């Protein structure tokens, strides 16, 4: 019979850290909570924290960050004939099966966590992480460079606006995919370049 593994399984440590961070952000506020506070509450070491996150802010964004990284990789490899349709499809997939998480809680409780400015700063980074590969893919597909940049920014804005609206409306009430589809429809409705 094999010995049982020592320590927490990786997935549960990540979840425990996110839960501990959420509790502390609600109790003390974002700025008053340190990484040491989070690891102490979670019962894991500081090095364990940094196995999963590079900063306390990344605790909030890790689920969406994984999806954005996957989107960027898929866009970088995509060579389909219809770049615009491919971009739309891949952006919509960002919302597939995204369950309410610490980011949704932080958005919904931003004032209580005293995290409004932090969320704005971090959301801007995520919009850019979406905009850049979308614009590059559209350019590779033959789109005008300026239009590509504008549409990249629009898609980045659509994803973040959808996540925020989903969180504020109660993320457990409906899947993100529906809200994201509505946001992406607004991008598709932008007039063609003249």
N, C-alpha and C positions, 0 to 999 in steps of 0.2 A: 504494500500500500504506500503510495507516494505521500510525502509530507505536504501539508496545506501551505499555499503561498503565504509569505509574511507581508504584512502591510495591506493597504487598501488597493483594490483593483484600480487601474488607471482611470477608467471611465467614472467610477464612483468618486474618486478623489477630485476630479474636475467638477463634478456636480456639487459635491460638498463644499468646495471652495466658492463656487458661484452662489450657492445658497447662503453661506456665511457672509459673503460680501454684500449680498442684497439685504440681509438682516441688519448688518452694521451700517450700511448707507442709510437705511430707514431710521435707525436709532440715533446715529451720530451725525449724519450728513456725509457726503462724499469726501470733502476736503479733510474732515476730522478723522477719517478712517485710514489707517496705514496698512501696508502689506502685512506687517507683523500682527496687527489686530486681526486681519482676515485669517492668517495661518493659525493663530492661537485659537480663534473661534472654531475653525474647521478641524483642529487637531492634527495638522500636518506640518511638515517642516517648511522653512522658507525656500529651500531648494526644490521641494515638491511644487510649490507655487510656481516657480520659474520654469518647471518642466512643462507647464501648461500655458502660462501667460507671461508676456514680457513686462506688463505693468498692471496696476489695478484697473485702469480703464479698459484694458483688453478683456477683463472678466466679463464686462458688459457686452462686448461686441464679438466674442469668439465664434458664436454660432453663425452669425451673418458673415463674419470674415471668412470662414471656411467656404461658404457659398460664393462669395465674391472671388476668392482665389480660384475656385473651380470654374466659375464663369470666365475669368480671364484666361485660364488655360484652354478652355474649350474654344473661345473666340480666337485665340492664337493658332489653334490647329485647324479651325474650320476653313474649308475651301469650297463650300457649296456654291452653286452658280448664283443663287439669289441671296446676296449678303444681307439685305434688309430683312428678309423673312427669317433668315437664320438668327440674326441678332435678336429679333423679337422673340423667337422661340426660346433661345437660350436665356434671355433676360427673364422671361416668364417662369422658367424652371427654377430660378432663385427662390421662389416662394413655395415650391413643392414640399409638402410635409413639414414646413417649419412650425414647430410647436411653440406655444408661449414660453418664453424663457426670461432670463434676467434682464435682457435688453427691453423686452416688452414691459416688464415691471418698472424698470427705471424710467422709461418714457411716460408711463401712466402715473408714476409717483415722483416725477422730476422735481417738483417744488418741495415735497417732503424730504427728498434725498439731497436737496440743495445741489442739484447736478445739471441745471438747465444749460449753463454756459459750456460745461464739459461735453454734454450731448451735442450741442451745436458744433463745437470744434471737431469732435470726432466724426460726426455725420458728414461734415465737409470733406474730410479725408476719404471716407467711404464713397461719397459721390464721385470724387476724382478717381478712385480705384476702379470704378465702373466705367466712367466716361472715357478714360484713356484707351482701354482695350476695345471698347465699342467703336470709338472713332477710328482706331487703327484698322479694325476689321472692315468698316465701311469704306475706308480709303482703298484697302486692298481689293475691295469689290468694285472699285471704279467711281465711287462717289467723290464729288467735289470736296477738297480738303476743309474748307470753311463749313460747309454743310455737315461734314462728318464730325467736326468738333462740336457744332451746335447740337446735333442729334446725340452725340455721346454724353454731353452735359444734360440733355433732356432725359435720356434713359437713366443716368445716375440719379437725377432729381426724382424721377418717377419711382424708382425702387425705394429711396429713403422716405419719400412722401407716403408711399403705400405702407411701409413698415410703421411709420408714425401714426397714420390714420387707423391702422389695424390695432395697434396697441391702445390708442385712446378710445376706440370703440369697444374694447373688451376683446382681446385676442382669442379667447376661447370660444367666442360666439360664432365665428365664421373662419374658414381657412384664409390665410394670407393670399392664396392664389387668386381669389375673386377680386380683392382690393387691388392687387398688383395688375391684374388684367385691365381693370378700369383705368389705372394710372397709365399703363402702356398704351391704351387706346387714345389717351390724350396726346401722347407723343405721335402716334400714327396720324392723328388729325391735323398735325402741323402742316401748313401749306408747303407745297413743293417749291424749291428754289427757282426763281424766275430768270 
